[in-house]
Structure formats: C-alpha cells, structure tokens
Amino acid sequence: MTDHRLKLDHLVIAARTLEEGAQFVAAKFGVETVAGGAHPLMRTHNRLLNLWGGAYLEVIAIDPSAGGVESPRPRLFALDDPAMQRRLADDGPQFVHWVARVDRPKSLVRWREQYPARIAPVAAMSRAGNTWGLTVPDDGAFPAWQGAGDGVLPSLIQWDTPRHPSDALPETGIALRTLTGFHPHADAVSEQLAWLGAAHLMRVENTVGAPVLVAQFDLPDGSTLTLGESAEEAMAREEDARQASKRRRGKKTDTQDEPETPPQPD
C-alpha cells in the first residue's frame, strides 16, 4: 500500500462529438464549458468546467480534425472501443471515468516502473501549452486490477507545472459532493483504491448490474444534481413509477365506480 493520499483531479464525460458533450453539460449544469484544446498523441479534444476545490469536469471526444499519425496508438478512455462508441451513439454523452492526481515530489513514472502490474504505462500528453503524464493502458482501455476496472478505477495524472489547469478556469460555484463507484467486483476495486491511496476519494458499492459511476454535485442555487445511475437505483425508480401508475389507475377506477347522485325533487 502506498504511503500517500492522491487528490481528485478531474471527472470525465465522454461524447460522440465535442459539441454534443458541451450541450449535455450546459443542459445539466446551466453553465457553459470553456475550450480546452487538442491532444495530438490521442487525436482527441476537450472542453472544461471548473469545480470547487481544485478539480474540473472534462468533456472529451474524438477530434475529427486531428492530423494523420503514421502509427496511431489506441485513444484513451476506451474511445476507440466499438462498445463505447455504440453507447455514446445510442445514449448520448455519459459520465464514464475519473482521474486522480499524483503530486510531486513523488514521480508517477518511477512509481509505475516499480509496480508495472498495478499501474498502467504513463503517456506523455500535451494540450495548449500544458504537459503532463497520464496512465493509459497500451490498448486504450480503462485501467483495471484483477479484471475490475470499467472506468470505476481512476487513471493517474501528474502535471509538469505547479499551476493546476483549474486555476485558469472561470469559477462556477459547482462542487462535487459525493463520488460512488458501483461494480460487480467491488472488493477488487476497493483493494486497488486503498493501494493507490485513493480510497478516501470514492465510495465503492457492489452491484448486480453494469459498472457505473455516480456523482452528486451541489449547485450554486442550493439544489443538487446527480450524474449516473446504478442498476439498483434504476430498478427502484422503475418500481416507484409502477406503483405511482397503479395508484393513479386505482383512483380513476374508484371515481368511475362512484354511484351518480340522484336529482333532488324541487
């Protein structure tokens, strides 16, 4: 187990196009994202939204204007995976992943060299003058431990400059309240988070359904917003809807069965 605690760096919204992702975030949060830039190595581009406490929300999509690469590597965050592409095409932009920050003086590259089974290779990334190292498996999939990952386990990032990108983003007043990961192999996820020093950043729950992340945000007007839904939450919502529909039908039947009041004589 590591002797340090990681920090939340950013949350990841994947989209089929950057425009769709930006519209999704604006509709949910009521705030426009700002332009980030292009990632030449991954042939992706992004837009950003500041979160309180030194973190941000990233909208990322494949960049159709990216130049050709002689030997392109798979894109990060499973964006080249046909299953992911079908999800984004059928269901629209989604909260799919999160990234934890490794602060210096600890070196992410050396840490990975010491524990290659635990930590994915570190890719040298750049965007609009910023440079950083990010753990990305060679096949572009999400990081995993003992077969459990699916976006619930974080990628790791280390920035090359002391100033974090969120410092340059407009304030929004939006704060992440809770982050929960649901996974059928919750024990493996919890074990890896503890080893990384990131167990304090996310609650882990078991699920009978597909792995999913759920984030709850506090908005400036005092309301809350939730992104993501577990299988259990979906089933409970559907059951509530069925019960409400049954109650409405019952009331309608009761009304129809009520005898008509006979007219009163003059």
Contacts in CASP RR format, 6 or more apart in sequence:
PFRMAT RR
TARGET T0000
AUTHOR 0000-0000-0000
METHOD contacts of the structure
MODEL  1
MTDHRLKLDHLVIAARTLEEGAQFVAAKFGVETVAGGAHPLMRTHNRLLN
LWGGAYLEVIAIDPSAGGVESPRPRLFALDDPAMQRRLADDGPQFVHWVA
RVDRPKSLVRWREQYPARIAPVAAMSRAGNTWGLTVPDDGAFPAWQGAGD
GVLPSLIQWDTPRHPSDALPETGIALRTLTGFHPHADAVSEQLAWLGAAH
LMRVENTVGAPVLVAQFDLPDGSTLTLGESAEEAMAREEDARQASKRRRG
KKTDTQDEPETPPQPD
1 194 0 8 1.000
1 195 0 8 1.000
1 197 0 8 1.000
2 195 0 8 1.000
2 196 0 8 1.000
2 197 0 8 1.000
4 106 0 8 1.000
4 197 0 8 1.000
5 197 0 8 1.000
5 198 0 8 1.000
5 200 0 8 1.000
6 100 0 8 1.000
6 101 0 8 1.000
6 102 0 8 1.000
6 154 0 8 1.000
6 156 0 8 1.000
6 196 0 8 1.000
6 197 0 8 1.000
6 198 0 8 1.000
6 201 0 8 1.000
7 100 0 8 1.000
7 101 0 8 1.000
7 103 0 8 1.000
7 201 0 8 1.000
8 55 0 8 1.000
8 98 0 8 1.000
8 100 0 8 1.000
8 101 0 8 1.000
8 176 0 8 1.000
8 179 0 8 1.000
8 201 0 8 1.000
9 55 0 8 1.000
9 56 0 8 1.000
9 99 0 8 1.000
9 100 0 8 1.000
9 101 0 8 1.000
9 157 0 8 1.000
10 51 0 8 1.000
10 55 0 8 1.000
10 56 0 8 1.000
10 57 0 8 1.000
10 58 0 8 1.000
10 98 0 8 1.000
10 99 0 8 1.000
10 166 0 8 1.000
11 51 0 8 1.000
11 55 0 8 1.000
11 56 0 8 1.000
11 57 0 8 1.000
11 58 0 8 1.000
11 95 0 8 1.000
11 97 0 8 1.000
11 98 0 8 1.000
11 99 0 8 1.000
11 176 0 8 1.000
11 179 0 8 1.000
11 215 0 8 1.000
12 58 0 8 1.000
12 60 0 8 1.000
12 77 0 8 1.000
12 95 0 8 1.000
12 96 0 8 1.000
12 97 0 8 1.000
12 98 0 8 1.000
12 99 0 8 1.000
13 21 0 8 1.000
13 24 0 8 1.000
13 25 0 8 1.000
13 57 0 8 1.000
13 58 0 8 1.000
13 59 0 8 1.000
13 60 0 8 1.000
13 93 0 8 1.000
13 94 0 8 1.000
13 95 0 8 1.000
13 96 0 8 1.000
13 227 0 8 1.000
14 60 0 8 1.000
14 61 0 8 1.000
14 77 0 8 1.000
14 79 0 8 1.000
14 84 0 8 1.000
14 88 0 8 1.000
14 93 0 8 1.000
14 94 0 8 1.000
14 96 0 8 1.000
14 97 0 8 1.000
15 21 0 8 1.000
15 24 0 8 1.000
15 59 0 8 1.000
15 60 0 8 1.000
15 61 0 8 1.000
15 88 0 8 1.000
15 92 0 8 1.000
15 93 0 8 1.000
15 94 0 8 1.000
16 61 0 8 1.000
16 85 0 8 1.000
16 88 0 8 1.000
16 89 0 8 1.000
16 92 0 8 1.000
16 93 0 8 1.000
17 61 0 8 1.000
17 64 0 8 1.000
18 45 0 8 1.000
18 46 0 8 1.000
18 47 0 8 1.000
18 59 0 8 1.000
18 60 0 8 1.000
18 61 0 8 1.000
18 63 0 8 1.000
20 61 0 8 1.000
20 92 0 8 1.000
20 93 0 8 1.000
21 47 0 8 1.000
21 59 0 8 1.000
21 61 0 8 1.000
21 93 0 8 1.000
22 32 0 8 1.000
22 33 0 8 1.000
22 47 0 8 1.000
22 59 0 8 1.000
24 59 0 8 1.000
24 92 0 8 1.000
24 93 0 8 1.000
25 31 0 8 1.000
25 33 0 8 1.000
25 47 0 8 1.000
25 49 0 8 1.000
25 57 0 8 1.000
25 59 0 8 1.000
25 93 0 8 1.000
26 32 0 8 1.000
26 33 0 8 1.000
28 225 0 8 1.000
28 227 0 8 1.000
29 49 0 8 1.000
29 172 0 8 1.000
29 174 0 8 1.000
29 217 0 8 1.000
29 219 0 8 1.000
29 225 0 8 1.000
31 49 0 8 1.000
31 172 0 8 1.000
31 174 0 8 1.000
33 47 0 8 1.000
33 48 0 8 1.000
33 49 0 8 1.000
33 57 0 8 1.000
33 59 0 8 1.000
34 47 0 8 1.000
34 48 0 8 1.000
34 49 0 8 1.000
34 169 0 8 1.000
34 170 0 8 1.000
35 47 0 8 1.000
35 48 0 8 1.000
36 45 0 8 1.000
36 46 0 8 1.000
36 47 0 8 1.000
36 48 0 8 1.000
36 127 0 8 1.000
36 128 0 8 1.000
37 45 0 8 1.000
37 46 0 8 1.000
37 127 0 8 1.000
37 128 0 8 1.000
38 44 0 8 1.000
38 45 0 8 1.000
38 63 0 8 1.000
38 65 0 8 1.000
38 66 0 8 1.000
38 127 0 8 1.000
38 128 0 8 1.000
39 45 0 8 1.000
39 46 0 8 1.000
39 63 0 8 1.000
39 125 0 8 1.000
39 126 0 8 1.000
39 127 0 8 1.000
40 66 0 8 1.000
40 126 0 8 1.000
41 73 0 8 1.000
41 123 0 8 1.000
41 124 0 8 1.000
41 125 0 8 1.000
41 126 0 8 1.000
42 73 0 8 1.000
42 75 0 8 1.000
42 76 0 8 1.000
42 123 0 8 1.000
42 125 0 8 1.000
42 136 0 8 1.000
43 62 0 8 1.000
43 63 0 8 1.000
43 66 0 8 1.000
43 67 0 8 1.000
43 68 0 8 1.000
43 69 0 8 1.000
43 72 0 8 1.000
43 75 0 8 1.000
44 60 0 8 1.000
44 61 0 8 1.000
44 62 0 8 1.000
44 63 0 8 1.000
44 66 0 8 1.000
44 75 0 8 1.000
44 76 0 8 1.000
44 79 0 8 1.000
45 60 0 8 1.000
45 61 0 8 1.000
45 63 0 8 1.000
45 66 0 8 1.000
46 58 0 8 1.000
46 59 0 8 1.000
46 60 0 8 1.000
46 61 0 8 1.000
46 127 0 8 1.000
47 58 0 8 1.000
47 59 0 8 1.000
48 56 0 8 1.000
48 57 0 8 1.000
48 58 0 8 1.000
48 59 0 8 1.000
48 165 0 8 1.000
48 169 0 8 1.000
49 56 0 8 1.000
49 57 0 8 1.000
49 59 0 8 1.000
49 169 0 8 1.000
49 172 0 8 1.000
49 174 0 8 1.000
50 56 0 8 1.000
50 57 0 8 1.000
50 166 0 8 1.000
50 169 0 8 1.000
50 170 0 8 1.000
50 171 0 8 1.000
50 172 0 8 1.000
50 173 0 8 1.000
50 174 0 8 1.000
51 57 0 8 1.000
51 166 0 8 1.000
51 172 0 8 1.000
51 174 0 8 1.000
51 175 0 8 1.000
51 176 0 8 1.000
51 217 0 8 1.000
52 172 0 8 1.000
52 173 0 8 1.000
52 174 0 8 1.000
52 175 0 8 1.000
52 176 0 8 1.000
53 166 0 8 1.000
53 175 0 8 1.000
54 164 0 8 1.000
54 166 0 8 1.000
54 167 0 8 1.000
55 166 0 8 1.000
55 176 0 8 1.000
56 165 0 8 1.000
56 166 0 8 1.000
56 169 0 8 1.000
59 93 0 8 1.000
60 77 0 8 1.000
60 79 0 8 1.000
61 79 0 8 1.000
62 75 0 8 1.000
62 79 0 8 1.000
73 138 0 8 1.000
73 140 0 8 1.000
74 80 0 8 1.000
74 138 0 8 1.000
74 139 0 8 1.000
74 140 0 8 1.000
74 141 0 8 1.000
75 140 0 8 1.000
76 123 0 8 1.000
76 134 0 8 1.000
76 136 0 8 1.000
76 140 0 8 1.000
76 155 0 8 1.000
77 96 0 8 1.000
77 97 0 8 1.000
77 140 0 8 1.000
77 142 0 8 1.000
77 155 0 8 1.000
78 84 0 8 1.000
78 96 0 8 1.000
78 140 0 8 1.000
78 141 0 8 1.000
78 142 0 8 1.000
78 151 0 8 1.000
79 85 0 8 1.000
80 140 0 8 1.000
81 140 0 8 1.000
81 141 0 8 1.000
84 96 0 8 1.000
87 94 0 8 1.000
88 94 0 8 1.000
94 228 0 8 1.000
95 213 0 8 1.000
95 215 0 8 1.000
95 227 0 8 1.000
95 228 0 8 1.000
96 151 0 8 1.000
96 213 0 8 1.000
97 142 0 8 1.000
97 151 0 8 1.000
97 154 0 8 1.000
97 155 0 8 1.000
97 213 0 8 1.000
98 151 0 8 1.000
98 154 0 8 1.000
98 155 0 8 1.000
98 179 0 8 1.000
98 202 0 8 1.000
98 213 0 8 1.000
99 134 0 8 1.000
99 154 0 8 1.000
99 155 0 8 1.000
99 156 0 8 1.000
99 157 0 8 1.000
100 154 0 8 1.000
100 155 0 8 1.000
100 156 0 8 1.000
100 157 0 8 1.000
100 196 0 8 1.000
100 198 0 8 1.000
100 201 0 8 1.000
101 156 0 8 1.000
101 157 0 8 1.000
101 158 0 8 1.000
101 159 0 8 1.000
102 108 0 8 1.000
102 111 0 8 1.000
102 156 0 8 1.000
102 157 0 8 1.000
102 158 0 8 1.000
103 158 0 8 1.000
104 158 0 8 1.000
107 158 0 8 1.000
108 122 0 8 1.000
108 133 0 8 1.000
108 135 0 8 1.000
108 156 0 8 1.000
108 157 0 8 1.000
108 158 0 8 1.000
109 122 0 8 1.000
109 133 0 8 1.000
109 158 0 8 1.000
111 119 0 8 1.000
112 119 0 8 1.000
112 120 0 8 1.000
112 121 0 8 1.000
112 122 0 8 1.000
112 135 0 8 1.000
118 145 0 8 1.000
118 192 0 8 1.000
118 195 0 8 1.000
118 196 0 8 1.000
119 135 0 8 1.000
119 143 0 8 1.000
119 156 0 8 1.000
120 135 0 8 1.000
120 136 0 8 1.000
120 137 0 8 1.000
120 143 0 8 1.000
120 155 0 8 1.000
120 156 0 8 1.000
121 135 0 8 1.000
121 136 0 8 1.000
121 137 0 8 1.000
121 138 0 8 1.000
122 133 0 8 1.000
122 134 0 8 1.000
122 135 0 8 1.000
122 136 0 8 1.000
122 156 0 8 1.000
122 158 0 8 1.000
123 133 0 8 1.000
123 134 0 8 1.000
123 135 0 8 1.000
123 136 0 8 1.000
124 131 0 8 1.000
124 133 0 8 1.000
125 131 0 8 1.000
125 132 0 8 1.000
125 133 0 8 1.000
125 134 0 8 1.000
126 132 0 8 1.000
130 159 0 8 1.000
130 160 0 8 1.000
130 161 0 8 1.000
130 165 0 8 1.000
131 159 0 8 1.000
131 160 0 8 1.000
131 161 0 8 1.000
132 157 0 8 1.000
132 158 0 8 1.000
132 159 0 8 1.000
132 160 0 8 1.000
133 157 0 8 1.000
133 158 0 8 1.000
133 159 0 8 1.000
133 160 0 8 1.000
134 155 0 8 1.000
134 156 0 8 1.000
134 157 0 8 1.000
135 143 0 8 1.000
135 155 0 8 1.000
135 156 0 8 1.000
135 157 0 8 1.000
136 155 0 8 1.000
137 143 0 8 1.000
137 144 0 8 1.000
142 149 0 8 1.000
142 150 0 8 1.000
142 151 0 8 1.000
142 152 0 8 1.000
142 153 0 8 1.000
142 155 0 8 1.000
143 149 0 8 1.000
143 151 0 8 1.000
143 153 0 8 1.000
143 154 0 8 1.000
143 155 0 8 1.000
143 156 0 8 1.000
144 150 0 8 1.000
144 153 0 8 1.000
145 153 0 8 1.000
145 188 0 8 1.000
145 189 0 8 1.000
145 191 0 8 1.000
145 192 0 8 1.000
146 185 0 8 1.000
146 188 0 8 1.000
146 191 0 8 1.000
146 192 0 8 1.000
147 185 0 8 1.000
147 188 0 8 1.000
148 183 0 8 1.000
148 185 0 8 1.000
148 188 0 8 1.000
148 189 0 8 1.000
148 192 0 8 1.000
148 211 0 8 1.000
149 183 0 8 1.000
149 189 0 8 1.000
149 211 0 8 1.000
150 183 0 8 1.000
150 210 0 8 1.000
150 211 0 8 1.000
151 211 0 8 1.000
151 213 0 8 1.000
152 181 0 8 1.000
152 182 0 8 1.000
152 183 0 8 1.000
152 189 0 8 1.000
152 204 0 8 1.000
152 211 0 8 1.000
152 212 0 8 1.000
152 213 0 8 1.000
153 189 0 8 1.000
153 192 0 8 1.000
153 193 0 8 1.000
154 196 0 8 1.000
154 198 0 8 1.000
154 201 0 8 1.000
154 202 0 8 1.000
156 196 0 8 1.000
159 165 0 8 1.000
172 220 0 8 1.000
173 219 0 8 1.000
173 220 0 8 1.000
174 217 0 8 1.000
174 218 0 8 1.000
174 219 0 8 1.000
174 220 0 8 1.000
175 217 0 8 1.000
175 218 0 8 1.000
176 215 0 8 1.000
176 216 0 8 1.000
176 217 0 8 1.000
177 216 0 8 1.000
177 217 0 8 1.000
177 218 0 8 1.000
177 224 0 8 1.000
178 203 0 8 1.000
178 215 0 8 1.000
178 216 0 8 1.000
179 201 0 8 1.000
179 202 0 8 1.000
179 203 0 8 1.000
179 213 0 8 1.000
179 214 0 8 1.000
179 215 0 8 1.000
180 202 0 8 1.000
180 203 0 8 1.000
180 204 0 8 1.000
180 205 0 8 1.000
180 213 0 8 1.000
180 214 0 8 1.000
180 215 0 8 1.000
180 230 0 8 1.000
181 189 0 8 1.000
181 202 0 8 1.000
181 203 0 8 1.000
181 204 0 8 1.000
181 205 0 8 1.000
181 211 0 8 1.000
181 212 0 8 1.000
181 213 0 8 1.000
181 214 0 8 1.000
182 204 0 8 1.000
182 205 0 8 1.000
182 206 0 8 1.000
182 207 0 8 1.000
182 209 0 8 1.000
182 211 0 8 1.000
182 212 0 8 1.000
182 213 0 8 1.000
182 214 0 8 1.000
182 230 0 8 1.000
182 231 0 8 1.000
182 232 0 8 1.000
183 189 0 8 1.000
183 204 0 8 1.000
183 205 0 8 1.000
183 206 0 8 1.000
183 207 0 8 1.000
183 211 0 8 1.000
184 206 0 8 1.000
184 207 0 8 1.000
184 208 0 8 1.000
184 209 0 8 1.000
184 211 0 8 1.000
186 204 0 8 1.000
186 205 0 8 1.000
186 206 0 8 1.000
186 207 0 8 1.000
189 204 0 8 1.000
190 199 0 8 1.000
190 204 0 8 1.000
193 199 0 8 1.000
193 201 0 8 1.000
193 202 0 8 1.000
193 204 0 8 1.000
205 230 0 8 1.000
207 230 0 8 1.000
207 231 0 8 1.000
207 232 0 8 1.000
208 231 0 8 1.000
208 232 0 8 1.000
209 230 0 8 1.000
209 231 0 8 1.000
209 232 0 8 1.000
210 231 0 8 1.000
212 228 0 8 1.000
212 229 0 8 1.000
212 230 0 8 1.000
212 231 0 8 1.000
213 227 0 8 1.000
213 228 0 8 1.000
214 226 0 8 1.000
214 227 0 8 1.000
214 228 0 8 1.000
214 229 0 8 1.000
214 230 0 8 1.000
214 233 0 8 1.000
215 226 0 8 1.000
215 227 0 8 1.000
215 228 0 8 1.000
216 224 0 8 1.000
216 225 0 8 1.000
216 226 0 8 1.000
217 224 0 8 1.000
217 225 0 8 1.000
217 226 0 8 1.000
217 227 0 8 1.000
218 224 0 8 1.000
219 225 0 8 1.000
229 237 0 8 1.000
END
